[in-house]
Amino acid sequence: MKWLPSSLLLLLLGAVHASFSANNTHNGWSTQRKLALREQTRQLWYHGFDNYMEHAFPLDELAPLTCSGRGPNWENPDDIATNDVAGNFSLTLIDVLDTLVVLDDRPGFELAVKNVIKWVSFDVNVRPQVFETTIRVLGGLLSGHIFASKPGQPFFLPWYRGELLQLAHDLGNRLLPAFSTPTGLPYARINLRHGVLRGEGVDTCTAGAGSLLLEFATLSRLTGDARFEKAAHKAFWAIWNRRTDIGLVGNTINIRGGSWTRPEVSGIGAGIDSFHEYALKWYIMSRCAIALFLSQPCLGDLEFLDVWDDTYAAIMRWSRSPNGFWFRQVNMYTGDAAYNTLDSLSAFWSGLQVLAGDVYNAVKLHMLYYNIWRKHSGLPEVYDMGAKVATSTQYPLRPEFIESTWYLYRATGDPFYLDVAEQILFDLTVRSKVPCGLSGIKDLVKNTLDDRMESFALSETLKYLYLLFDEDNFLHKSDNNYVFTTEGHLLALDQQPPKKKPSPRRKMRNIENHQCPAYTPLTEDSGLTVGIRSSGQMDYAQFLVNQEANDQDQAAWSPNGWCDRPLVHNFAYEFILSPNGKIISEDLSPSRLKLDVVEDGYIVNNVTGIRIHIVQRLDRQGYDVRRLGHYDVRAGQTVYVNDPLIFGPTQVAKMQRAVDIPLRFTMLPEDDTEPHVAELLNQVEIATTGYSALFGPELALSPSEDSPPLRINNQDGLPVFYDEMNGYGCDPYDQVYENAVLLTIRGECTFLEKLVHAKDAGAAGVLVVSDEDLPLNPTADEEDLEAAGDLGDAGLIMLTPEAGRLVGELLKTGQVMLQLGLSVPEELPVPKEVEQAPKLLILNGHSLLNTRLLV
């Protein structure tokens, strides 16, 4: 594609550029401002930590209102809110070891390590929760050990002899008996001195049983004791292998029989959250630990990538709300909505989406939580989306929303997330800072405080907030495969010899260097880049929680902006294939002559009755086949389609015609246009290639006696119009567009419907702007064509997203004219990706990028 001259569009849109620059590029976030807020965050952290050391250490937590310490509730063993985390083992000190690293406080880190070695023992008659002890204590010890023992970095302690790792190994040994169950699922709680007590409960949550692998595997790798990794590995798969037919795991499970217990719901919040998180993070953490010994890119434990892919697709298909902005709890067997609430723990999901590469959807969920935060100056534990009110107004200084804010800022660089962080810092300082530390908030509405500073306030909440303002932090420059655990601890594995894998594990799997798609900034209708605040999605997020726009939001509004109810495309689909589009029964046991395994994937010789499951790619460029009959299709595998029946005689004949159409867009000055402006407009040109539909007239044919010239082939050009009230072209037009060409956007209805509406409005054709950078020639079923009637000489042409964007910009400056059939200039090469594009299967308008047509 080429437009001549390149500077002309900038000249025509200069006024808009100037306005945008004045409102957005100077966002006020200077280096000095970030450093000032970083120091405020540091001071707030030390206010909490120093008061813990003065008033509470060596107890577990600080009671900031009474300036005292908190440990286990010895008088009431059933006080699980306290006893699940408190074990008389200096919880807060262990939990913050690597926060001192992030704060670049080497003396503080060294002193903290010495205090842990001197004071901490796990030979205590307490009964903490296995999960909380693992993520807070075991994770803190392991992270502290990694930094204290690794030479060549500032936190290496020459005198250190592995004492933290010895403590971690002792703790691991005390936790290990919890896994001695018929299913491998651990008991929820264990006595650190006596083991599993008689009468211990047999129900546990999915997160508690299935989110132990990062810490336990790290302990095994560092000590050489494989028991811990094996136990956590077995528990993870004991959860996943009991997922339902629609791919969802439940909230609570019986550790003896492995049956799901009521209410049998699924989602991303409390009780399940970190199971999803650890599937992805263990793949990330493991993939480069073995790369040194391979001649190929990082591979890692691919099974965990597969779990993440499958569980994410299931969550996006069933748990995501119809508007695409939040996630519900649903029945794990049917996917039906169970509760209309969301909890504060679910706020972590945006950060996990960023880590997986789905920044587009992460932005929307974060917007919703941001507006709930603004509404309450904190994040309530439970919010009712139907009533638009908080039903549990406690805020114990949880980190999940701040964690996601950090991930999104690192991914996008949008200063909006610094605005969010500044507001969080202000609210925490005003509402939670008390003379003896930081207090949790018992009630956000009544503004009452709780005499408790949970350890995660220092281990996670202020750690992520500090990182938001600290651009030069070593973590932002590291290319190590470190991950933050669900408690915010930094873990990484040194490169190690690969473990021996069973041969089927790598069979048929091409090794891929998986990369997240780059973030694409938002654009206005003019095509200009704008910030997150300028997105119409922000207006909709405010509407969902009855929150009014503030001054910053209003300053970001654009004259061209508008708020629209979001159009949400399904993340996953299932179809039963048939060569003629007819509804047929599923072939439950296709033979190998029909569907077979090949070296790098699968081959389909007969599509009839084959069930196919497709999932949207995170780069939003199309879909991948993820299940074919009874086979799972994994990353690196290809589906070959070798069924000639999918092309009937009529379709084959149509495919023989020329489908790539050279296009030329120019500007037509109005009669009263000033001469110097008319001269500029006459120089504007966009030359590109369009892709015609396989239905309707053949646009590339030269006129003859048998085929009179098509209106769209007018060599003088035809005017192009875009109807803003009918942008998708899916409704009848309110006015006549005789002998014109209509510009539409792909989606909401079939290509054939767009052409019929354009033809009925008198248009000579319709241009459809694609959402994929691939050559796409639309098709239509014979029955639909018959129902549509005579299309006359009206034709349909697809444009690439970039061509559509440029034409849209020109339409804002004057009348655009379209000419067909002119040769593309020699200096305009065919894009390499188009020239070498594989023949893909397109199913109901969805390009399946991991397919190859052999027929």
LOKOL-958993 format. One line per 2 residues: number of its first residue (from 0); for each residue x, y, z negated of C-alpha. Coordinates in steps of 0.001 Angstrom, whole numbers, plus 500000, padded with zeros to 6 digits. Last residue first. Layout:
N
NUM	X/Y/Z  ...
***
This chain:
855
854	492797/471071/502032  495602/471036/499430
852	494107/473785/497272  496303/474623/494297
850	495005/475298/490787  496709/476990/487827
848	495389/480427/488779  491701/479578/488846
846	490177/482687/490440  486699/483233/488983
844	484016/484263/491497  481792/481285/490771
842	484832/478995/491081  487743/480165/493213
840	490257/477380/493880  493616/478864/494749
838	495675/478824/497915  499049/480115/496778
836	500054/483759/497251  503333/484107/499143
834	502332/487048/501340  500194/488526/498573
832	502986/488421/495976  505400/489751/498575
830	503275/492798/499273  502786/493166/503048
828	505275/495749/504198  504273/499366/504947
826	507112/500795/507052  505507/499274/510121
824	502329/501272/509567  499193/499091/509228
822	497388/498710/512510  493986/500347/512731
820	491115/497913/512452  488947/499842/510081
818	488584/503567/509339  487300/505025/506078
816	486647/508700/505272  486835/510330/501831
814	484965/513557/501121  486473/515682/498372
812	488620/515807/495226  486913/513272/492957
810	486586/510825/495838  490375/510892/496204
808	490835/509555/492677  488397/506715/493334
806	490281/505799/496502  493466/505607/494445
804	491907/503380/491795  490377/501070/494390
802	493738/500621/496099  495320/499790/492729
800	492618/497281/491790  492885/495499/495168
798	490020/496157/497584  487456/493610/498756
796	485438/494189/501941  481742/493527/502556
794	479960/493902/505904  476691/495394/507160
792	475960/494356/510738  472516/492981/510046
790	472316/491170/506726  469242/489216/507841
788	467654/487341/504967  468934/487240/501378
786	467096/483970/500676  468935/482230/503519
784	472237/483574/502293  471466/482379/498769
782	470627/478901/500063  473817/478782/502139
780	475899/479620/499094  478039/482759/499198
778	481749/483461/499627  484064/486302/498684
776	487548/486564/500253  490031/487256/497456
774	493666/488267/497972  495097/488530/494446
772	495783/491476/492166  492642/490774/490167
770	489914/493134/488944  488575/493690/492446
768	487166/496948/493805  484252/496089/496108
766	483827/498112/499299  480359/497979/500873
764	479181/498226/504446  477234/500106/507052
762	474959/501657/504457  471230/502096/505096
760	470229/501782/501425  468918/498259/502109
758	472361/497338/503446  474020/498536/500235
756	471558/496574/498089  472114/493437/500205
754	475907/493821/500064  475991/494100/496275
752	473658/491113/495972  475961/489040/498170
750	478968/489868/496015  477119/488450/493037
748	476076/490467/489989  477567/492039/486826
746	481123/492264/488240  483364/493867/490845
744	483145/497637/491101  481446/499464/493955
742	482354/501863/496782  479627/502414/499381
740	480318/502884/503081  478169/505271/505123
738	475973/504858/508176  472833/505924/506285
736	473388/506253/502545  469752/506643/501448
734	468937/507475/497849  467841/505694/494684
732	470022/502641/495346  468669/499205/494436
730	470594/497736/491514  473784/495628/491402
728	476060/498150/493109  478502/497955/490213
726	478706/501740/489905  474968/502316/490148
724	474490/505636/488379  477967/506767/489435
722	477131/506203/493115  480470/506137/494939
720	480487/507310/498546  482758/506690/501540
718	482175/508543/504815  482697/506604/508039
716	485640/506844/510404  486077/508181/513915
714	486883/504642/515027  483465/503405/513936
712	484053/499798/512930  481598/500006/510023
710	478770/500529/512520  479662/497266/514208
708	480336/497369/517936  478061/495240/520128
706	478746/491505/520135  477704/489658/523279
704	478880/492375/525654  482062/492749/523634
702	483332/494704/520601  486630/493524/519055
700	486224/491146/516124  487872/492109/512793
698	484668/492643/510852  483175/489205/511271
696	479556/489814/510328  478081/488622/507037
694	479582/485867/504938  483248/484962/504500
692	483807/488316/502850  486546/490640/504059
690	489871/491233/502341  491235/494773/502561
688	494756/495858/503492  496206/499295/502794
686	496878/502696/504286  496015/505666/502091
684	496287/509046/503752  496294/512668/502651
682	497846/515073/505150  494517/516514/506304
680	493756/517440/502699  496840/519643/502539
678	495919/521473/505720  492364/521923/504459
676	493769/523504/501266  495829/526003/503312
674	492851/526762/505575  490298/527372/502772
672	487490/524823/502851  484220/526255/504129
670	483686/523550/506742  484474/520779/504275
668	487788/518977/504614  487669/515261/505507
666	490198/513173/503569  491690/509914/504852
664	491455/506196/504044  492928/503637/506434
662	492161/499933/506228  493781/496894/507843
660	491423/493896/507469  492606/490476/506303
658	489799/487979/506965  490347/486915/510550
656	488053/484018/511368  488952/480384/510852
654	487481/480417/507350  484043/480963/508796
652	484232/477767/510793  485367/475832/507758
650	482489/477267/505734  479928/476229/508332
648	481377/472713/508605  481329/472248/504810
646	484392/473109/502729  484157/471531/499280
644	483884/468212/501109  487579/468354/502029
642	488500/467301/498470  492216/467653/497725
640	492227/469966/494696  495552/470009/492839
638	495444/471008/489163  498803/472246/487868
636	500518/471802/484510  502873/474292/482857
634	500502/475161/480036  498160/472248/479422
632	495252/470595/481197  493380/468310/478797
630	491950/465255/480557  488471/463734/480011
628	486969/465440/483050  489258/468388/483705
626	490035/470626/480750  492046/473831/480593
624	491612/475187/484104  493100/478656/484051
622	491322/481939/484647  492087/485248/486330
620	494287/488317/486057  493214/489217/482526
618	496829/488946/481289  495441/486819/478453
616	494161/484239/480926  490446/483490/480746
614	489536/479864/480081  488080/477210/482407
612	486455/473894/481484  485694/471508/484344
610	483272/468579/484359  483696/466399/487448
608	480384/465365/488998  481534/465578/492605
606	485031/467055/492852  486505/464209/494907
604	490266/463952/495447  491111/465874/492285
602	494816/465785/491477  496334/466275/488036
600	499452/467750/486482  503184/467866/487168
598	503944/464262/488104  500436/463288/489149
596	497469/462007/487138  494262/461046/488879
594	490699/462130/489494  488562/460493/492185
592	490645/457454/493124  491575/457236/489460
590	487918/456628/488687  485699/459233/487020
588	484148/458096/483742  481478/460546/482583
586	480516/461667/486080  478284/464588/485168
584	474857/464826/486773  474177/467188/489657
582	473122/470794/490176  473853/471726/493802
580	476808/473987/494660  477599/472048/497845
578	480839/470335/496794  479666/469675/493244
576	481467/470547/490040  480013/470382/486564
574	480866/473729/485003  482147/474988/481667
572	483087/478566/480914  485504/480417/478648
570	486189/484026/477658  482735/485169/478690
568	482675/488669/480098  481627/491505/477833
566	480165/494707/479293  480376/497306/476568
564	477451/499652/475872  478701/502868/477403
562	480159/506024/475954  481233/508694/478396
560	484388/510523/479348  484855/512926/482247
558	484837/516043/480062  487304/514165/477823
556	487030/513580/474086  490332/513530/472225
554	489592/516620/470149  486316/515010/469092
552	488112/512003/467677  490575/514176/465780
550	487741/516251/464327  485881/513185/463050
548	483366/511064/464948  480395/509886/462906
546	480185/506368/461480  477008/504319/461765
544	478899/500999/461711  478282/499825/465287
542	478051/503406/466549  481613/504139/465506
540	482836/501074/467414  480867/502303/470437
538	482511/505714/470360  485959/504120/470101
536	485152/501930/473089  484670/505075/475132
534	488444/505421/474931  489843/508852/474176
532	490995/507818/470695  493141/505033/472163
530	495154/507551/474150  494795/508576/477781
528	496570/507713/481012  495235/509410/484122
526	493293/507386/486670  490712/510114/487193
524	488062/507882/485634  490229/507981/482523
522	492922/505425/481862  493819/503152/478965
520	497385/501964/478619  498312/498509/479961
518	500114/496425/477367  502589/493983/478844
516	501515/490377/479185  503016/488045/476564
514	505782/485785/477818  506055/482021/477837
512	509314/480739/479283  507800/477604/480714
510	508985/474024/480595  506951/471997/483065
508	504974/469396/481215  504044/466146/482991
506	505676/464027/480300  507244/466135/477587
504	505335/464634/474664  504811/461256/476335
502	508498/460420/475621  508260/460695/471859
500	510441/463522/470552  513820/463242/468883
498	514410/466378/466850  516314/469112/468595
496	519697/470054/467131  519388/473317/465221
494	519294/477008/465978  518715/478935/462781
492	515135/479027/461635  513354/482254/460755
490	511134/483359/457891  510158/486854/456806
488	507457/486846/454144  504232/488788/454788
486	501959/486480/452809  500507/484905/455992
484	504085/484370/457068  505850/487043/459074
482	507750/485475/461915  511405/485486/462911
480	512429/484366/466393  515391/486705/466435
478	515475/489532/468969  515943/492127/466244
476	515610/495842/466942  512245/496480/465315
474	513201/494275/462382  516292/496416/461760
472	514080/499377/460900  514730/502362/463148
470	511084/503300/463763  510255/503361/460057
468	506749/504875/459894  504756/501731/460702
466	507305/499605/458861  506469/501351/455573
464	502777/500569/456005  503604/496935/456732
462	505650/496682/453519  503082/498707/451570
460	500369/496100/452109  502567/493011/452297
458	504745/492107/449306  503946/495209/447263
456	500138/495036/447400  500511/491273/447891
454	501477/490898/444238  498043/491889/442994
452	497959/495061/440919  495241/494542/438339
450	493231/496686/435927  490501/497306/438492
448	489353/500825/439348  485937/502402/439736
446	485138/504699/442664  481387/503999/442569
444	481345/503330/446328  484740/501651/446621
442	484055/499398/443648  486731/497412/441796
440	489611/499219/443474  493025/497676/442877
438	495388/499765/440834  498883/500863/441702
436	501435/501605/438986  501557/502872/435395
434	500456/506492/435863  497757/505612/438421
432	497995/505473/442204  494999/503684/443672
430	492556/506306/444967  494659/509279/445982
428	497789/507398/446991  495936/504582/448698
426	493697/507013/450579  496628/509173/451745
424	498665/506159/452871  495675/504744/454728
422	495059/508081/456451  498680/508281/457541
420	498550/504705/458845  495478/505462/460963
418	497133/508546/462433  500201/506401/463110
416	497914/503993/464936  496585/506815/467100
414	500189/507548/468052  499956/504832/470739
412	503212/502882/470972  501161/500023/472406
410	502633/496773/471111  504503/498120/468071
408	501493/500233/467142  499154/497279/467542
406	501276/495045/465318  501519/497723/462633
404	497763/498394/462633  497158/494643/462404
402	499234/494474/459209  497427/497521/457825
400	494060/495793/458276  495346/492588/456673
398	497112/494122/453655  494564/493827/450820
396	494628/496585/448192  492098/494796/445889
394	489146/496477/447639  485759/495660/446044
392	482595/496876/447754  480841/493594/448436
390	477662/494113/450478  479041/496945/452583
388	476364/498474/454790  475495/498414/458489
386	472291/496393/457850  473130/494045/460724
384	476894/494262/460488  476913/493429/456787
382	480386/494177/455395  482270/492014/452893
380	485490/492728/450950  485256/496477/451433
378	488132/498180/453273  489238/501525/451916
376	488302/505177/452294  484702/503873/452563
374	483456/505108/455953  486964/505655/457259
372	487833/502025/456455  484697/500814/458264
370	485728/502965/461213  489190/501446/461263
368	487721/497956/460974  485705/498490/464150
366	488607/500015/466044  490795/497049/465027
364	488336/494652/466637  488430/496652/469879
362	492206/497054/470122  492809/493336/469605
360	490656/492544/472641  492971/494341/475064
358	496103/493349/473146  495621/489672/473961
356	499330/488754/473970  499408/486032/471306
354	501186/488307/468824  498681/491045/469636
352	495808/488644/468986  497407/487754/465661
350	497510/491421/464707  493862/491846/465647
348	492950/488765/463601  494331/490150/460331
346	491118/492163/459821  489328/488864/459176
344	490464/489051/455539  488171/492041/455031
342	485053/489986/455586  482482/490036/458361
340	478745/489608/458015  475897/488492/460256
338	475942/484901/459080  475172/481601/460836
336	475346/482485/464542  474941/479400/466735
334	478146/477691/467866  476416/474303/467819
332	478655/472063/465702  480672/474611/463717
330	477635/476770/462979  478878/480309/463352
328	480559/482943/461213  480751/486091/463248
326	483604/487881/464998  483784/491547/465968
324	483908/493918/468931  482929/491722/471913
322	479344/493009/472153  477940/489468/472063
320	479892/488705/468872  482970/486498/469091
318	482478/483245/467184  481489/480954/470060
316	483584/481628/473164  486392/483665/471671
314	486703/481245/468749  486732/478217/471065
312	489318/479760/473398  491494/480683/470429
310	491224/477165/469002  492241/475589/472288
308	495191/477848/473049  496396/477706/469454
306	496186/473932/469371  498091/473692/472655
304	500759/476039/471338  500992/473764/468308
302	501478/470715/470506  504246/472559/472332
300	506589/472319/469372  509368/474520/470681
298	510236/475112/474305  512796/477866/474602
296	514155/478117/478135  516089/475174/479620
294	519631/473843/479234  518745/472735/475735
292	520945/472600/472640  520868/476303/471883
290	517103/476367/472425  516287/474234/469387
288	515344/476984/466938  513945/478940/469855
286	510529/477270/470003  510133/476503/466316
284	509207/479960/465037  506934/480810/467930
282	505180/477426/467824  504911/477704/464045
280	503417/481156/464443  500668/480073/466827
278	499306/477175/464775  500066/479084/461569
276	497670/481916/462382  494742/479686/463320
274	495044/477899/459972  495610/481312/458357
272	492005/482425/458764  489971/479344/457763
270	488814/479843/454164  488228/483565/454452
268	487746/484827/457988  488255/483619/461560
266	485080/481630/462126  483447/478308/461358
264	480459/477124/459375  479619/473743/457862
262	477652/475124/454854  478351/472524/453630
260	481122/469964/453618  483223/468600/456458
258	484213/464974/456089  487825/463884/455631
256	486928/461034/453270  489354/461851/450470
254	490242/465481/451108  486633/466605/451556
252	486585/469639/453850  485578/473300/453634
250	485587/476040/456262  484983/474126/459451
248	487080/473626/462556  485754/474519/465997
246	486504/472904/469370  482995/472461/470779
244	483016/468725/470041  483894/469416/466426
242	487369/469576/464919  488464/466597/462828
240	491787/466140/464617  492656/469725/463721
238	492329/469292/459964  494245/466027/459642
236	496701/467507/462117  497627/470284/459705
234	497770/467908/456730  500158/465561/458554
232	502491/468418/459463  502436/469750/455906
230	503445/466319/454556  506050/465682/457257
228	507620/469124/456755  507902/468532/453015
226	509268/465005/453215  512094/465877/455621
224	514653/466780/452927  517529/468314/454891
222	517513/471272/452490  517165/474190/454916
220	515130/472336/457557  512851/470771/454955
218	512210/474077/453170  511527/475772/456509
216	509051/473007/457336  507259/473502/454020
214	507074/477300/454333  505881/477487/457925
212	503766/474331/457647  501516/475219/454729
210	498454/476603/456472  496334/473469/457000
208	495201/472586/453491  494504/476032/452050
206	493335/477493/455344  490910/474627/455918
204	489406/474879/452466  489582/472152/449848
202	487169/469718/448289  488258/466799/446100
200	488248/468544/442716  490661/467312/440062
198	489020/464808/437689  492312/463482/436326
196	495086/466001/436843  497342/466016/439880
194	500939/466645/438762  501961/466895/435107
192	504373/469850/435010  503299/471974/437987
190	499650/471061/437534  498056/470880/440960
188	495290/472696/442812  493598/472436/446240
186	494391/468759/446589  496304/468087/449768
184	494950/466614/453022  496976/463521/453907
182	493726/461681/454614  493957/458946/451982
180	495476/461371/449453  499007/461823/448117
178	499400/465404/449383  499085/466982/445925
176	502110/464941/444859  504317/467330/446935
174	503715/470472/444885  506226/469661/442117
172	508848/468573/444650  508336/471807/446574
170	508853/473824/443395  512172/472094/442720
168	513229/472621/446325  512306/476323/446125
166	514310/476695/442881  517301/475068/444549
164	516833/477360/447545  516877/480371/445230
162	520091/479098/443594  521902/478757/446919
160	525362/479705/445716  525281/483537/445729
158	528550/485256/444843  529125/486580/448370
156	525602/488063/448582  524582/488638/452219
154	522090/491475/452343  523957/493626/454859
152	524234/491014/457626  527219/488988/458825
150	526885/486099/456433  523493/484453/455732
148	523034/483291/452160  521187/486196/450527
146	518981/486834/453545  517821/483245/454014
144	517557/482695/450252  515200/485649/449792
142	512982/484342/452585  512923/480885/451053
140	512154/482154/447548  509347/484421/448776
138	507767/481659/450868  507800/479236/447940
136	506285/481843/445648  503626/483666/447625
134	502706/481327/450506  503222/478065/448654
132	501823/479105/445309  498724/480496/446986
130	498198/477289/448985  498810/474832/446156
128	496510/476706/443770  497900/477040/440290
126	497519/474547/437415  499917/475567/434632
124	502015/473584/432135  505297/475114/433255
122	508513/473487/434435  508620/475939/437318
120	511393/478139/435902  512215/481757/436678
118	514197/484047/434379  517895/484084/435273
116	517740/483080/438936  514805/485424/439568
114	516590/488252/437765  519774/487747/439784
112	517816/487793/443042  516056/491009/441954
110	519389/492652/441117  520787/491764/444543
108	517681/493035/446314  517718/496321/444411
106	521387/496854/445205  520700/496050/448881
104	517710/498377/449265  517059/498519/453020
102	513284/498873/452465  512778/495767/454646
100	515271/493917/452454  513528/495063/449268
98	510337/493724/450848  512225/490438/451232
96	512326/489877/447467  508794/491185/446859
94	506927/487919/446181  509553/486606/443794
92	509248/489690/441581  505448/489656/441740
90	505133/486012/440707  507368/486102/437653
88	506890/482327/437061  504128/482213/434449
86	501950/480455/436998  499558/483150/438159
84	498076/482694/441617  495180/480247/441217
82	495051/481048/437488  493722/484568/437864
80	490736/484235/440198  490607/480578/439121
78	489427/481403/435597  488572/477744/434950
76	491623/477283/432701  490136/479810/430228
74	492301/480406/427154  495618/480214/429007
72	494610/482863/431519  497856/482789/433453
70	500018/485909/433393  499345/489635/433237
68	501621/492451/432091  500915/495786/430476
66	500384/499460/431274  496662/499253/430379
64	495480/500695/433684  498324/499204/435723
62	497964/495533/434710  501110/494294/436467
60	501413/490701/437636  503334/487510/436969
58	505020/488039/433628  508795/488632/433485
56	508218/491537/434003  505042/493475/433112
54	505676/496980/431751  509063/498114/433025
52	509553/495764/435996  505950/496190/437121
50	506201/499948/436647  509302/500010/438825
48	507525/497992/441501  504365/500103/441715
46	506090/503486/441734  508759/501928/443916
44	506139/501212/446576  504644/504712/446338
42	508096/506246/446692  508810/504136/449777
40	505478/505136/451293  506254/508804/450707
38	509686/508231/452228  508170/506725/455344
36	505743/509618/455478  508625/512094/455585
34	510508/509970/458114  507500/509900/460429
32	507095/513676/460183  510780/514276/460853
30	510736/512070/463930  507883/514124/465344
28	504344/512840/465519  502463/516021/466411
26	500593/514512/469328  501992/516708/472067
24	501274/514378/474971  497556/514353/474304
22	495601/517592/474482  497893/519927/476410
20	499099/517139/478659  495566/516130/479556
18	494604/519689/480500  497689/520098/482648
16	497091/516757/484352  493506/517752/485143
14	494699/520975/486735  497308/519126/488737
12	494888/516663/490296  495151/517976/493849
10	498877/518677/493488  499585/515264/491984
8	497609/513669/494808  499773/515531/497302
6	503144/514483/495940  503108/511022/497515
4	502611/512337/501040  501295/510000/502283
2	499803/506978/500511  501204/503495/500806
0	500000/500000/500000
***
